[in-house]
Amino acid sequence: MVVLCKKTLPLLVAAIALASCVEDPYSHTQPQLVVEGWIDDGDFPTVFVTTSLPFTTSDTTDVDLVQHVLKWATVTVSDEEKSVVLTGRVMKHQTPPYGFTTTRIMGRSGHTYKLTVDCPPYHAEAVTTIPPKAVVDSFTVTPCLENDTLYQVMAHVSQQLDLPQDGGYKFFGISKCRDVNYKSCYMGLYKPENISPHSALPVYNLHRPNNSHFSPFFSYSDTLKIKFTTLDGPSYAFWDSFEDDVSLSGSPFFSTNSNLRGNVSGGLGYWCGYGSSVYYLQPPKKPCVEN
């Protein structure tokens, strides 16, 4: 089995467990509970609940995926003060287009949040802690010297934070003309030792599945919304395995037929707390081309 994030949102969105399409026996694999959820500092929780989808063909449509959404699940988020049952609702532009959220509980740095999902015969739990908020001092946005249609972004970060053990940093982004939800920035994961008083971290393009013309740089039509987050250890482990999967999936020498490392007990998937800061970037003025 391998967990695949079909369209990452903030993520990244619905993590669907997919069986290898090489052998027919996988078509009889028992479904498993799949949970994808997060809570940002200063924002409300969002959770998607599905069952895994074994298949023997690549022709899987969004309609097929919707049939695996558990709309009647009871999804609860608890902090040190209260426990709140989330409300299920249609979420346009998401995959799947149905999830759970609430405005009765908000993420706060330094606080721990427990997620519980009940939908008989399934029961799952996960815990995450929101680290201190990540901050970018400034961004450098410059044209690519090798290509007059692309530009590159560098984030200058100097603040060294006291992160949970094995935690780290992650970039997400939205291209205003192409996206509604956050997507993972390619190779956008950093350990604390990458941060120094003079750090310049590259911010690469957004990962989109099935993009055969990927460039790590941005085009001049991309007005960006960048989210820089801190992660606790289990959240970092999930995104580390996700980036390994993205990097190796195109290689004939490495297998990606393994589950992403999640922190959900009783199911597959993740529940992440993010210490987040959001920034808006305008593309640079396109350089003139001399005839």
Buried (B, 14 or more C-beta within 10 A) or exposed (E): BBBBBBBBBBBBBBBBBBBBBEEEEBEEBEEBBBBBBBBBBBBBBBBBBBBBBBBEEEEBEEEEBBEBBBBEBBBBBBBEEEEBEBEBEEBEEBBBBBBBBBEEBBBBBEBEBBBBBBBEEBBBBBBBBBBBBBBBEEBEBEBBEEEEEBBBBBBEBEEEBEBBEBBBBBBBBBBBEEBEBBBBBBBBBBEBEEBEEEBEBBBBBBBBEEEEEEBBBBBBEBBBBBBBBBBBBBBBBBBBBBBBBBEEEEEEEEEBEEBBBBBBEBBBBBBBBBBBBBBEBEBBEEEEEEE
